[in-house]
Amino acid sequence: MRSLNRATFLRTLLLTLAVTIWMPSLVSAQQTPGAAILGTWATLDGRLVVEFYDAGPAYAARFIYGDLIVEADGKTLKKDLKNPDPSLRSRSLADVDFVSGLVWDVSERRWENGVVYQANAGRTGSAHATVEGDTLNLRAYRGLPVAGRTIVFKRRPG
């Protein structure tokens, strides 16, 4: 009987230690500043709605809705006609990644090394992003950041 109690005690102790070690890493993963970019965002003029999501080692964003991906009738989805890859020109722009490769940089306190796809021109450029409250600033550029433009998004509820 005594050995059974000792075995139970050791199992309980090991389980308690495992949970104690594992829980802080779970909590810190949920509070990673890099995750602040996740969610649905709309430009200030409402012409574009995008979703930023976790794409493994980096963050990405896909087109959801807006003038840039829907024809004037408000229903027909535009095609990726200017894509440099002819095999992709017949695809709809809905759900196409327009930003990829954003990685949280702790020292810069922003997402870096992104690639932005300009569907209306069929070309790519570089990007970095910051989030302050419910505002996301995406800096898209070719060459130097100073030569680019900042697209401002507001977080959408839900």
N, C-alpha and C positions, 0 to 999 in steps of 0.2 A: 504494500500500500504506500509505503514511504517513497519508493522509487517512482511510482505513478505520479505522486504529487510533485516530485522534483522534475520529472519530464514535462508535466503540464506547466510548471513554473518557467522552465527554460523556453518552451514554445511561446508562452505569453511574453516573456522578456524579448525574445528574438522578433516577434511580431511587432511589439511596441517600438523597438529600435528601428525596424524597417520602416514603419509608418513615420516615425520621427525624422528619419533621414529623407524619405521620399516626399513628404508633404511640402516642405519649404520650396523644393524645386518645382512642384506643381503650381504653387501659388505664385512664384516669381515668373513662371512661364505665362500665366494668365495676365500678369501686370507688366509685361514687356512693353516699353514705350513704343517699340516698332509696330505693335498691333493697333495703335491708335489710328492708323490709316485705313483699317478694314471697314467696309460698309459701302453704302450707296451714297453718291454725291452728285449734285447738279450744279452746273455753271450758274452764275448770278442771273444771267438772262434766261435761264431755263432751256436753252437750245441744245443742251447735251446732258444726259444722265449716264453715269458710269458706276461700275461696281469694282472696288478694290478688294482683292482677295489674296489669301496666302497661297503662293505658288511653289511651295517647298522651301528651298533655301532663300527665296526672294519673294517680293510682293509684285503683283501685276494688277492691271485694270482692264476691264472689257467694256465695250459699248453696250448700253442697255436700251437707250431711246434718245431721240432728238433729231433736230433738223439735219444734222450731219449724216444720219443713217436712214432717215425716212424721206421718201419723195414728198412733193408738195401736197399730195392727196392725204397725207397723214397716215396712210395704211401700208403702202408698198415700200418694202425695204430696199434700200439702195444696194447695188452690187459693188464689189471691190474692184472696179474697172481699171484703176490706175496701178494696181499691184504689179511690181516688176516680174512676178512669177505668173506667166500666162495661165497656169493651171488653177490659180486662186482667183482669177478675175470674175468668175461666175458665182462665187460665194457671196452670201448676204453679209453685210457689215454688222448685223446684230450678233452680239456675243464674241466679236473679234477682239482680241487683245490689242489695245492701243498703247498700253504701257507694259513693259516687262522688265525684269531684272533689278527692281528697286531693292536695295539692301540697307537696313538700318545702320547708320554710322553713329555710334555713341558719342564720339568726340565732337562731331559736327552737329549732333542733335537733329539730324534730318536723314531722309532716305536718299541714297546716292547710286550712281552707276546704272540708272535706268535707261531704257531705250524706248523712245516714243515713236509710234507709227502715225504718219500723216496720211490718212486714207485718201483725202482729196487731192494729194499730190503724188501718192505712191512712193513715198520716201520715208526714211527713218532719221532720227536725230537722237540727241542725248537728253536726259531729264534728271532732275532731282526734285524732291518735294519736302514740304514742311506742313505740320498740322498744329494749329493753335485753336483750342476749343473746337468749335464746329466749322472752322475754316481750313481748307486745304489749299495750299499754293503749290502748283505744279509748274516748275520752270522748264520749258522745252526750248532746245537750242541746237544749232548745227555749228560746230566749231567751239566758239567761246560762249559761256553763259551770258555775258553782257550783250551778245548779239541776238539773244532769244526773246521769248515773251513768257509772261507768267499768266497761267490760266487759274482763275480763282473759283473754287467750288465750295458749296455749303453742304453740310451733312443733311441727308434726308432722313426723316424719322422712319423707324421700322427696321 
